[in-house]
Amino acid sequence: MNNYKEIVIRGIFYLKNGFTDFDNWSKKIIEDFGKDIQSDIRYVRKWSVAIMEASLTKDYEIKLNCWEFMGCKFGRYFKENNCYKDSDPCPAILPNNYNGINDGLNAGRSCWLVLNTRCYGNIQNNFTEKIETCSNCDFYKLVSEEEGIKSELSRFSSPL
């Protein structure tokens, strides 16, 4: 049994030391604590990001948007400048009809419903690609558990 307090503290350490994207961050955590932690990596990430953010902003709301959880560059542009600096930002972060779903900003907690997102360094151009990517995504799994979403991906043949 892992000591999750120690793992989350290490997760915060890596976030503060530049390992902000989910892939590199999770590799470091797995290197340090072994593959047994892999099944719980989304919880460790959530608490590491939430505690770090809360310590900076004193905002103790724990529901993260996809760009916060994944540590993607599009979210950093938005947060740092309150604007969309990138010439081709991820559509999940742009104002859209998904604002407020699952308590997210724009499509931040319903990104699996939006085509052309920039997940894991790839653009999902069609819903078949979205289903494949999102069904394996730790963020989707986390929000599904938090919000009680059951097999939402399988209910749609195309995004809303």
Phi, psi and omega in degrees: 000126180281151173272100186294330177300313179296321181292316179296319177299318177295322177299318177295318178303313180294322177300315181291341181254025169097357178270072187268333180280146189301316184299308181294320179299311183294326176298319179296316180296316180294322175301317184284324189243359176090166184291343179298333181283345186304322181292339180250011187299327181294325178288319178298317179297313182303311184288326178296311180294314183297316181293318179296313180297316181297323180292333180274324188250348185063021176260114188262019174288132188260350182284114182265150170275162185303318183292333176286314181296313185279343181069034185279156184295331181295322177293323178295320177301313183296312184293317184288328188237357184050038179207179182248079184297321185295140182290341181221068185291160176297131182295343178293332183271343182284151176304134183201182182285356183265001181303128178094345178295130183057028180065028180263160174272127185053237177256029185296337176235023173212033185299335180293349178266358187245126177285160175067024173289160185255060184275134178053033177079008180234153176260127176271104186277342180218167187289334175299316177295321179299313181300315181297314181290310187289327181295340178256004186275129179296328179292314177302316180297320180295311180296320178302317178292315182297321187260357181072032180279130180242115173050040180300324182296323184285345181279344186246137171263346174205158181297157179293000000 
